[in-house]
Amino acid sequence: MTASPTWCAPSARTPACRAFARTGCATRLREAGADHAQIQALLGHTSIETTARHFRVSPTEIADLIDSALDY
């Protein structure tokens, strides 16, 4: 059996730790092109607004958005 990372230790499984993991998961799925409704279902949310709180925008995405806006 392998050792769990510190942040996965039972003593670290707090609501804040779970929220951090859910945010990371939702963000990576969105960046990979997953549909928001799919992410909502995976996270078990009834409202897309709750799911949207877990999305974060990476600096690369911001730079790409600015570049595409400047191309017009």
HTML snippet that shows the backbone in 3Dmol.js (N, CA, C, O; Angstrom):
<script src="https://3Dmol.org/build/3Dmol-min.js"></script>
<div id="view" style="width:600px;height:400px;position:relative"></div>
<script>
const pdb = `
ATOM      1  N   MET A   1       0.839  -1.178   0.000  1.00  0.00           N
ATOM      2  CA  MET A   1       0.000   0.000   0.000  1.00  0.00           C
ATOM      3  C   MET A   1       0.883   1.239   0.000  1.00  0.00           C
ATOM      4  O   MET A   1       1.837   1.314   0.774  1.00  0.00           O
ATOM      5  N   THR A   2       0.580   2.211  -0.856  1.00  0.00           N
ATOM      6  CA  THR A   2       1.394   3.414  -0.942  1.00  0.00           C
ATOM      7  C   THR A   2       0.895   4.457   0.044  1.00  0.00           C
ATOM      8  O   THR A   2      -0.275   4.468   0.427  1.00  0.00           O
ATOM      9  N   ALA A   3       1.791   5.317   0.439  1.00  0.00           N
ATOM     10  CA  ALA A   3       1.431   6.387   1.367  1.00  0.00           C
ATOM     11  C   ALA A   3       0.659   7.471   0.633  1.00  0.00           C
ATOM     12  O   ALA A   3       0.980   7.806  -0.507  1.00  0.00           O
ATOM     13  N   SER A   4      -0.355   8.015   1.285  1.00  0.00           N
ATOM     14  CA  SER A   4      -1.122   9.115   0.701  1.00  0.00           C
ATOM     15  C   SER A   4      -0.371  10.419   0.882  1.00  0.00           C
ATOM     16  O   SER A   4       0.356  10.594   1.859  1.00  0.00           O
ATOM     17  N   PRO A   5      -0.548  11.335  -0.062  1.00  0.00           N
ATOM     18  CA  PRO A   5       0.046  12.657   0.139  1.00  0.00           C
ATOM     19  C   PRO A   5      -0.516  13.290   1.406  1.00  0.00           C
ATOM     20  O   PRO A   5      -1.601  12.922   1.857  1.00  0.00           O
ATOM     21  N   THR A   6       0.206  14.224   1.972  1.00  0.00           N
ATOM     22  CA  THR A   6      -0.213  14.870   3.223  1.00  0.00           C
ATOM     23  C   THR A   6      -1.609  15.460   3.114  1.00  0.00           C
ATOM     24  O   THR A   6      -2.405  15.354   4.047  1.00  0.00           O
ATOM     25  N   TRP A   7      -1.914  16.086   1.971  1.00  0.00           N
ATOM     26  CA  TRP A   7      -3.217  16.737   1.852  1.00  0.00           C
ATOM     27  C   TRP A   7      -4.361  15.737   1.787  1.00  0.00           C
ATOM     28  O   TRP A   7      -5.521  16.119   1.940  1.00  0.00           O
ATOM     29  N   CYS A   8      -4.057  14.460   1.564  1.00  0.00           N
ATOM     30  CA  CYS A   8      -5.089  13.419   1.539  1.00  0.00           C
ATOM     31  C   CYS A   8      -5.206  12.672   2.867  1.00  0.00           C
ATOM     32  O   CYS A   8      -6.077  11.817   3.026  1.00  0.00           O
ATOM     33  N   ALA A   9      -4.343  12.990   3.804  1.00  0.00           N
ATOM     34  CA  ALA A   9      -4.370  12.300   5.088  1.00  0.00           C
ATOM     35  C   ALA A   9      -5.728  12.498   5.758  1.00  0.00           C
ATOM     36  O   ALA A   9      -6.330  13.563   5.617  1.00  0.00           O
ATOM     37  N   PRO A  10      -6.224  11.489   6.488  1.00  0.00           N
ATOM     38  CA  PRO A  10      -7.527  11.624   7.144  1.00  0.00           C
ATOM     39  C   PRO A  10      -7.650  12.881   7.989  1.00  0.00           C
ATOM     40  O   PRO A  10      -8.731  13.465   8.062  1.00  0.00           O
ATOM     41  N   SER A  11      -6.570  13.311   8.626  1.00  0.00           N
ATOM     42  CA  SER A  11      -6.640  14.510   9.455  1.00  0.00           C
ATOM     43  C   SER A  11      -6.817  15.767   8.612  1.00  0.00           C
ATOM     44  O   SER A  11      -7.240  16.804   9.124  1.00  0.00           O
ATOM     45  N   ALA A  12      -6.492  15.682   7.311  1.00  0.00           N
ATOM     46  CA  ALA A  12      -6.608  16.842   6.433  1.00  0.00           C
ATOM     47  C   ALA A  12      -7.908  16.846   5.640  1.00  0.00           C
ATOM     48  O   ALA A  12      -8.150  17.763   4.856  1.00  0.00           O
ATOM     49  N   ARG A  13      -8.738  15.842   5.834  1.00  0.00           N
ATOM     50  CA  ARG A  13      -9.985  15.766   5.065  1.00  0.00           C
ATOM     51  C   ARG A  13     -11.053  16.653   5.688  1.00  0.00           C
ATOM     52  O   ARG A  13     -12.026  16.178   6.273  1.00  0.00           O
ATOM     53  N   THR A  14     -10.845  17.922   5.549  1.00  0.00           N
ATOM     54  CA  THR A  14     -11.759  18.925   6.076  1.00  0.00           C
ATOM     55  C   THR A  14     -12.641  19.427   4.942  1.00  0.00           C
ATOM     56  O   THR A  14     -12.346  19.164   3.776  1.00  0.00           O
ATOM     57  N   PRO A  15     -13.709  20.138   5.255  1.00  0.00           N
ATOM     58  CA  PRO A  15     -14.526  20.714   4.181  1.00  0.00           C
ATOM     59  C   PRO A  15     -13.708  21.606   3.241  1.00  0.00           C
ATOM     60  O   PRO A  15     -13.955  21.621   2.035  1.00  0.00           O
ATOM     61  N   ALA A  16     -12.746  22.342   3.780  1.00  0.00           N
ATOM     62  CA  ALA A  16     -11.920  23.204   2.936  1.00  0.00           C
ATOM     63  C   ALA A  16     -11.056  22.380   1.997  1.00  0.00           C
ATOM     64  O   ALA A  16     -10.869  22.753   0.839  1.00  0.00           O
ATOM     65  N   CYS A  17     -10.527  21.262   2.485  1.00  0.00           N
ATOM     66  CA  CYS A  17      -9.706  20.377   1.656  1.00  0.00           C
ATOM     67  C   CYS A  17     -10.550  19.780   0.526  1.00  0.00           C
ATOM     68  O   CYS A  17     -10.100  19.711  -0.617  1.00  0.00           O
ATOM     69  N   ARG A  18     -11.750  19.357   0.843  1.00  0.00           N
ATOM     70  CA  ARG A  18     -12.628  18.788  -0.185  1.00  0.00           C
ATOM     71  C   ARG A  18     -13.008  19.852  -1.212  1.00  0.00           C
ATOM     72  O   ARG A  18     -13.055  19.560  -2.407  1.00  0.00           O
ATOM     73  N   ALA A  19     -13.278  21.070  -0.772  1.00  0.00           N
ATOM     74  CA  ALA A  19     -13.633  22.144  -1.696  1.00  0.00           C
ATOM     75  C   ALA A  19     -12.467  22.454  -2.629  1.00  0.00           C
ATOM     76  O   ALA A  19     -12.670  22.702  -3.818  1.00  0.00           O
ATOM     77  N   PHE A  20     -11.250  22.442  -2.095  1.00  0.00           N
ATOM     78  CA  PHE A  20     -10.062  22.687  -2.903  1.00  0.00           C
ATOM     79  C   PHE A  20      -9.922  21.599  -3.969  1.00  0.00           C
ATOM     80  O   PHE A  20      -9.606  21.901  -5.119  1.00  0.00           O
ATOM     81  N   ALA A  21     -10.149  20.364  -3.606  1.00  0.00           N
ATOM     82  CA  ALA A  21     -10.057  19.253  -4.558  1.00  0.00           C
ATOM     83  C   ALA A  21     -11.147  19.348  -5.620  1.00  0.00           C
ATOM     84  O   ALA A  21     -10.891  19.093  -6.797  1.00  0.00           O
ATOM     85  N   ARG A  22     -12.357  19.714  -5.212  1.00  0.00           N
ATOM     86  CA  ARG A  22     -13.460  19.847  -6.162  1.00  0.00           C
ATOM     87  C   ARG A  22     -13.198  20.987  -7.140  1.00  0.00           C
ATOM     88  O   ARG A  22     -13.503  20.874  -8.328  1.00  0.00           O
ATOM     89  N   THR A  23     -12.634  22.083  -6.643  1.00  0.00           N
ATOM     90  CA  THR A  23     -12.309  23.221  -7.501  1.00  0.00           C
ATOM     91  C   THR A  23     -11.262  22.820  -8.530  1.00  0.00           C
ATOM     92  O   THR A  23     -11.386  23.146  -9.710  1.00  0.00           O
ATOM     93  N   GLY A  24     -10.235  22.116  -8.081  1.00  0.00           N
ATOM     94  CA  GLY A  24      -9.201  21.661  -9.003  1.00  0.00           C
ATOM     95  C   GLY A  24      -9.756  20.725 -10.056  1.00  0.00           C
ATOM     96  O   GLY A  24      -9.424  20.837 -11.236  1.00  0.00           O
ATOM     97  N   CYS A  25     -10.594  19.809  -9.632  1.00  0.00           N
ATOM     98  CA  CYS A  25     -11.208  18.844 -10.543  1.00  0.00           C
ATOM     99  C   CYS A  25     -12.090  19.552 -11.568  1.00  0.00           C
ATOM    100  O   CYS A  25     -11.973  19.298 -12.767  1.00  0.00           O
ATOM    101  N   ALA A  26     -12.962  20.431 -11.109  1.00  0.00           N
ATOM    102  CA  ALA A  26     -13.870  21.142 -12.007  1.00  0.00           C
ATOM    103  C   ALA A  26     -13.095  21.998 -13.005  1.00  0.00           C
ATOM    104  O   ALA A  26     -13.440  22.051 -14.185  1.00  0.00           O
ATOM    105  N   THR A  27     -12.064  22.655 -12.534  1.00  0.00           N
ATOM    106  CA  THR A  27     -11.266  23.512 -13.409  1.00  0.00           C
ATOM    107  C   THR A  27     -10.561  22.691 -14.480  1.00  0.00           C
ATOM    108  O   THR A  27     -10.574  23.065 -15.653  1.00  0.00           O
ATOM    109  N   ARG A  28      -9.946  21.577 -14.091  1.00  0.00           N
ATOM    110  CA  ARG A  28      -9.229  20.737 -15.063  1.00  0.00           C
ATOM    111  C   ARG A  28     -10.187  20.143 -16.087  1.00  0.00           C
ATOM    112  O   ARG A  28      -9.864  20.076 -17.273  1.00  0.00           O
ATOM    113  N   LEU A  29     -11.356  19.713 -15.642  1.00  0.00           N
ATOM    114  CA  LEU A  29     -12.340  19.166 -16.572  1.00  0.00           C
ATOM    115  C   LEU A  29     -12.797  20.229 -17.568  1.00  0.00           C
ATOM    116  O   LEU A  29     -12.912  19.954 -18.762  1.00  0.00           O
ATOM    117  N   ARG A  30     -13.058  21.444 -17.077  1.00  0.00           N
ATOM    118  CA  ARG A  30     -13.486  22.528 -17.952  1.00  0.00           C
ATOM    119  C   ARG A  30     -12.400  22.868 -18.957  1.00  0.00           C
ATOM    120  O   ARG A  30     -12.684  23.066 -20.138  1.00  0.00           O
ATOM    121  N   GLU A  31     -11.140  22.939 -18.489  1.00  0.00           N
ATOM    122  CA  GLU A  31     -10.016  23.236 -19.379  1.00  0.00           C
ATOM    123  C   GLU A  31      -9.843  22.150 -20.441  1.00  0.00           C
ATOM    124  O   GLU A  31      -9.379  22.429 -21.547  1.00  0.00           O
ATOM    125  N   ALA A  32     -10.213  20.920 -20.108  1.00  0.00           N
ATOM    126  CA  ALA A  32     -10.090  19.801 -21.044  1.00  0.00           C
ATOM    127  C   ALA A  32     -11.266  19.740 -22.019  1.00  0.00           C
ATOM    128  O   ALA A  32     -11.293  18.896 -22.914  1.00  0.00           O
ATOM    129  N   GLY A  33     -12.236  20.638 -21.840  1.00  0.00           N
ATOM    130  CA  GLY A  33     -13.349  20.708 -22.776  1.00  0.00           C
ATOM    131  C   GLY A  33     -14.624  20.023 -22.332  1.00  0.00           C
ATOM    132  O   GLY A  33     -15.551  19.877 -23.129  1.00  0.00           O
ATOM    133  N   ALA A  34     -14.694  19.599 -21.084  1.00  0.00           N
ATOM    134  CA  ALA A  34     -15.916  18.956 -20.597  1.00  0.00           C
ATOM    135  C   ALA A  34     -17.053  19.976 -20.555  1.00  0.00           C
ATOM    136  O   ALA A  34     -16.846  21.155 -20.270  1.00  0.00           O
ATOM    137  N   ASP A  35     -18.234  19.497 -20.840  1.00  0.00           N
ATOM    138  CA  ASP A  35     -19.427  20.337 -20.796  1.00  0.00           C
ATOM    139  C   ASP A  35     -19.747  20.686 -19.347  1.00  0.00           C
ATOM    140  O   ASP A  35     -19.557  19.866 -18.448  1.00  0.00           O
ATOM    141  N   HIS A  36     -20.230  21.898 -19.124  1.00  0.00           N
ATOM    142  CA  HIS A  36     -20.541  22.332 -17.755  1.00  0.00           C
ATOM    143  C   HIS A  36     -21.585  21.444 -17.098  1.00  0.00           C
ATOM    144  O   HIS A  36     -21.523  21.194 -15.895  1.00  0.00           O
ATOM    145  N   ALA A  37     -22.546  20.968 -17.884  1.00  0.00           N
ATOM    146  CA  ALA A  37     -23.579  20.089 -17.326  1.00  0.00           C
ATOM    147  C   ALA A  37     -22.980  18.746 -16.877  1.00  0.00           C
ATOM    148  O   ALA A  37     -23.416  18.169 -15.881  1.00  0.00           O
ATOM    149  N   GLN A  38     -21.983  18.261 -17.618  1.00  0.00           N
ATOM    150  CA  GLN A  38     -21.319  17.022 -17.223  1.00  0.00           C
ATOM    151  C   GLN A  38     -20.580  17.211 -15.898  1.00  0.00           C
ATOM    152  O   GLN A  38     -20.634  16.350 -15.019  1.00  0.00           O
ATOM    153  N   ILE A  39     -19.898  18.332 -15.766  1.00  0.00           N
ATOM    154  CA  ILE A  39     -19.167  18.618 -14.535  1.00  0.00           C
ATOM    155  C   ILE A  39     -20.152  18.752 -13.378  1.00  0.00           C
ATOM    156  O   ILE A  39     -19.902  18.254 -12.281  1.00  0.00           O
ATOM    157  N   GLN A  40     -21.262  19.420 -13.625  1.00  0.00           N
ATOM    158  CA  GLN A  40     -22.299  19.574 -12.602  1.00  0.00           C
ATOM    159  C   GLN A  40     -22.768  18.210 -12.110  1.00  0.00           C
ATOM    160  O   GLN A  40     -22.900  17.997 -10.905  1.00  0.00           O
ATOM    161  N   ALA A  41     -23.018  17.293 -13.027  1.00  0.00           N
ATOM    162  CA  ALA A  41     -23.473  15.953 -12.651  1.00  0.00           C
ATOM    163  C   ALA A  41     -22.395  15.204 -11.872  1.00  0.00           C
ATOM    164  O   ALA A  41     -22.701  14.535 -10.886  1.00  0.00           O
ATOM    165  N   LEU A  42     -21.143  15.309 -12.302  1.00  0.00           N
ATOM    166  CA  LEU A  42     -20.050  14.628 -11.601  1.00  0.00           C
ATOM    167  C   LEU A  42     -19.883  15.123 -10.174  1.00  0.00           C
ATOM    168  O   LEU A  42     -19.598  14.344  -9.264  1.00  0.00           O
ATOM    169  N   LEU A  43     -20.066  16.437  -9.985  1.00  0.00           N
ATOM    170  CA  LEU A  43     -19.915  17.010  -8.643  1.00  0.00           C
ATOM    171  C   LEU A  43     -21.179  16.842  -7.801  1.00  0.00           C
ATOM    172  O   LEU A  43     -21.157  17.101  -6.598  1.00  0.00           O
ATOM    173  N   GLY A  44     -22.268  16.416  -8.415  1.00  0.00           N
ATOM    174  CA  GLY A  44     -23.502  16.185  -7.672  1.00  0.00           C
ATOM    175  C   GLY A  44     -24.261  17.445  -7.306  1.00  0.00           C
ATOM    176  O   GLY A  44     -24.991  17.472  -6.316  1.00  0.00           O
ATOM    177  N   HIS A  45     -24.089  18.490  -8.105  1.00  0.00           N
ATOM    178  CA  HIS A  45     -24.781  19.747  -7.829  1.00  0.00           C
ATOM    179  C   HIS A  45     -26.130  19.784  -8.532  1.00  0.00           C
ATOM    180  O   HIS A  45     -26.277  19.254  -9.633  1.00  0.00           O
ATOM    181  N   THR A  46     -27.113  20.410  -7.895  1.00  0.00           N
ATOM    182  CA  THR A  46     -28.411  20.580  -8.532  1.00  0.00           C
ATOM    183  C   THR A  46     -28.471  21.877  -9.321  1.00  0.00           C
ATOM    184  O   THR A  46     -29.319  22.029 -10.201  1.00  0.00           O
ATOM    185  N   SER A  47     -27.587  22.807  -9.017  1.00  0.00           N
ATOM    186  CA  SER A  47     -27.570  24.105  -9.684  1.00  0.00           C
ATOM    187  C   SER A  47     -26.240  24.324 -10.394  1.00  0.00           C
ATOM    188  O   SER A  47     -25.180  24.050  -9.831  1.00  0.00           O
ATOM    189  N   ILE A  48     -26.295  24.815 -11.623  1.00  0.00           N
ATOM    190  CA  ILE A  48     -25.072  25.119 -12.362  1.00  0.00           C
ATOM    191  C   ILE A  48     -24.327  26.279 -11.693  1.00  0.00           C
ATOM    192  O   ILE A  48     -23.108  26.391 -11.827  1.00  0.00           O
ATOM    193  N   GLU A  49     -25.043  27.127 -10.984  1.00  0.00           N
ATOM    194  CA  GLU A  49     -24.396  28.246 -10.275  1.00  0.00           C
ATOM    195  C   GLU A  49     -23.453  27.727  -9.186  1.00  0.00           C
ATOM    196  O   GLU A  49     -22.386  28.297  -8.958  1.00  0.00           O
ATOM    197  N   THR A  50     -23.848  26.663  -8.527  1.00  0.00           N
ATOM    198  CA  THR A  50     -22.976  26.058  -7.513  1.00  0.00           C
ATOM    199  C   THR A  50     -21.724  25.496  -8.174  1.00  0.00           C
ATOM    200  O   THR A  50     -20.619  25.655  -7.655  1.00  0.00           O
ATOM    201  N   THR A  51     -21.895  24.845  -9.307  1.00  0.00           N
ATOM    202  CA  THR A  51     -20.761  24.277 -10.030  1.00  0.00           C
ATOM    203  C   THR A  51     -19.832  25.378 -10.515  1.00  0.00           C
ATOM    204  O   THR A  51     -18.612  25.232 -10.449  1.00  0.00           O
ATOM    205  N   ALA A  52     -20.393  26.469 -10.998  1.00  0.00           N
ATOM    206  CA  ALA A  52     -19.590  27.573 -11.539  1.00  0.00           C
ATOM    207  C   ALA A  52     -18.665  28.171 -10.481  1.00  0.00           C
ATOM    208  O   ALA A  52     -17.611  28.709 -10.819  1.00  0.00           O
ATOM    209  N   ARG A  53     -19.038  28.086  -9.226  1.00  0.00           N
ATOM    210  CA  ARG A  53     -18.168  28.599  -8.157  1.00  0.00           C
ATOM    211  C   ARG A  53     -16.858  27.833  -8.064  1.00  0.00           C
ATOM    212  O   ARG A  53     -15.884  28.336  -7.504  1.00  0.00           O
ATOM    213  N   HIS A  54     -16.825  26.619  -8.608  1.00  0.00           N
ATOM    214  CA  HIS A  54     -15.630  25.788  -8.541  1.00  0.00           C
ATOM    215  C   HIS A  54     -14.684  26.007  -9.720  1.00  0.00           C
ATOM    216  O   HIS A  54     -13.574  25.474  -9.724  1.00  0.00           O
ATOM    217  N   PHE A  55     -15.109  26.788 -10.727  1.00  0.00           N
ATOM    218  CA  PHE A  55     -14.253  27.028 -11.883  1.00  0.00           C
ATOM    219  C   PHE A  55     -13.253  28.132 -11.594  1.00  0.00           C
ATOM    220  O   PHE A  55     -13.600  29.148 -10.991  1.00  0.00           O
ATOM    221  N   ARG A  56     -12.024  27.941 -12.020  1.00  0.00           N
ATOM    222  CA  ARG A  56     -10.990  28.964 -11.937  1.00  0.00           C
ATOM    223  C   ARG A  56     -10.424  29.143 -13.343  1.00  0.00           C
ATOM    224  O   ARG A  56     -10.416  28.205 -14.141  1.00  0.00           O
ATOM    225  N   VAL A  57      -9.957  30.338 -13.638  1.00  0.00           N
ATOM    226  CA  VAL A  57      -9.403  30.636 -14.946  1.00  0.00           C
ATOM    227  C   VAL A  57      -7.889  30.740 -14.817  1.00  0.00           C
ATOM    228  O   VAL A  57      -7.375  31.480 -13.978  1.00  0.00           O
ATOM    229  N   SER A  58      -7.187  29.994 -15.652  1.00  0.00           N
ATOM    230  CA  SER A  58      -5.731  29.998 -15.589  1.00  0.00           C
ATOM    231  C   SER A  58      -5.177  31.220 -16.314  1.00  0.00           C
ATOM    232  O   SER A  58      -5.837  31.768 -17.196  1.00  0.00           O
ATOM    233  N   PRO A  59      -3.974  31.650 -15.951  1.00  0.00           N
ATOM    234  CA  PRO A  59      -3.341  32.774 -16.653  1.00  0.00           C
ATOM    235  C   PRO A  59      -3.199  32.513 -18.156  1.00  0.00           C
ATOM    236  O   PRO A  59      -3.287  33.447 -18.953  1.00  0.00           O
ATOM    237  N   THR A  60      -2.984  31.270 -18.544  1.00  0.00           N
ATOM    238  CA  THR A  60      -2.871  30.931 -19.967  1.00  0.00           C
ATOM    239  C   THR A  60      -4.186  31.186 -20.684  1.00  0.00           C
ATOM    240  O   THR A  60      -4.199  31.699 -21.803  1.00  0.00           O
ATOM    241  N   GLU A  61      -5.298  30.826 -20.039  1.00  0.00           N
ATOM    242  CA  GLU A  61      -6.608  31.068 -20.652  1.00  0.00           C
ATOM    243  C   GLU A  61      -6.870  32.557 -20.816  1.00  0.00           C
ATOM    244  O   GLU A  61      -7.426  32.987 -21.826  1.00  0.00           O
ATOM    245  N   ILE A  62      -6.473  33.336 -19.828  1.00  0.00           N
ATOM    246  CA  ILE A  62      -6.657  34.791 -19.916  1.00  0.00           C
ATOM    247  C   ILE A  62      -5.827  35.347 -21.059  1.00  0.00           C
ATOM    248  O   ILE A  62      -6.321  36.161 -21.839  1.00  0.00           O
ATOM    249  N   ALA A  63      -4.580  34.923 -21.171  1.00  0.00           N
ATOM    250  CA  ALA A  63      -3.706  35.392 -22.247  1.00  0.00           C
ATOM    251  C   ALA A  63      -4.278  35.006 -23.611  1.00  0.00           C
ATOM    252  O   ALA A  63      -4.262  35.811 -24.542  1.00  0.00           O
ATOM    253  N   ASP A  64      -4.782  33.781 -23.731  1.00  0.00           N
ATOM    254  CA  ASP A  64      -5.379  33.334 -24.998  1.00  0.00           C
ATOM    255  C   ASP A  64      -6.613  34.156 -25.354  1.00  0.00           C
ATOM    256  O   ASP A  64      -6.824  34.492 -26.519  1.00  0.00           O
ATOM    257  N   LEU A  65      -7.424  34.477 -24.357  1.00  0.00           N
ATOM    258  CA  LEU A  65      -8.613  35.284 -24.575  1.00  0.00           C
ATOM    259  C   LEU A  65      -8.235  36.681 -25.055  1.00  0.00           C
ATOM    260  O   LEU A  65      -8.847  37.212 -25.981  1.00  0.00           O
ATOM    261  N   ILE A  66      -7.235  37.266 -24.427  1.00  0.00           N
ATOM    262  CA  ILE A  66      -6.776  38.601 -24.825  1.00  0.00           C
ATOM    263  C   ILE A  66      -6.220  38.558 -26.248  1.00  0.00           C
ATOM    264  O   ILE A  66      -6.526  39.425 -27.067  1.00  0.00           O
ATOM    265  N   ASP A  67      -5.407  37.552 -26.535  1.00  0.00           N
ATOM    266  CA  ASP A  67      -4.844  37.423 -27.889  1.00  0.00           C
ATOM    267  C   ASP A  67      -5.947  37.292 -28.941  1.00  0.00           C
ATOM    268  O   ASP A  67      -5.890  37.927 -29.994  1.00  0.00           O
ATOM    269  N   SER A  68      -6.949  36.463 -28.645  1.00  0.00           N
ATOM    270  CA  SER A  68      -8.028  36.275 -29.633  1.00  0.00           C
ATOM    271  C   SER A  68      -8.867  37.548 -29.783  1.00  0.00           C
ATOM    272  O   SER A  68      -9.373  37.828 -30.869  1.00  0.00           O
ATOM    273  N   ALA A  69      -9.014  38.305 -28.719  1.00  0.00           N
ATOM    274  CA  ALA A  69      -9.766  39.571 -28.807  1.00  0.00           C
ATOM    275  C   ALA A  69      -8.987  40.607 -29.615  1.00  0.00           C
ATOM    276  O   ALA A  69      -9.586  41.410 -30.331  1.00  0.00           O
ATOM    277  N   LEU A  70      -7.671  40.597 -29.508  1.00  0.00           N
ATOM    278  CA  LEU A  70      -6.838  41.559 -30.232  1.00  0.00           C
ATOM    279  C   LEU A  70      -6.721  41.206 -31.715  1.00  0.00           C
ATOM    280  O   LEU A  70      -6.341  42.049 -32.527  1.00  0.00           O
ATOM    281  N   ASP A  71      -7.048  39.961 -32.065  1.00  0.00           N
ATOM    282  CA  ASP A  71      -6.980  39.540 -33.473  1.00  0.00           C
ATOM    283  C   ASP A  71      -8.098  40.144 -34.308  1.00  0.00           C
ATOM    284  O   ASP A  71      -8.019  40.124 -35.537  1.00  0.00           O
ATOM    285  N   TYR A  72      -9.131  40.678 -33.680  1.00  0.00           N
ATOM    286  CA  TYR A  72     -10.267  41.218 -34.434  1.00  0.00           C
ATOM    287  C   TYR A  72      -9.989  42.573 -34.938  1.00  0.00           C
ATOM    288  O   TYR A  72     -10.840  43.174 -35.593  1.00  0.00           O
TER     289      TYR A  72
END
`;
const viewer = $3Dmol.createViewer("view");
viewer.addModel(pdb, "pdb");
viewer.setStyle({}, {cartoon: {color: "spectrum"}});
viewer.zoomTo();
viewer.render();
</script>
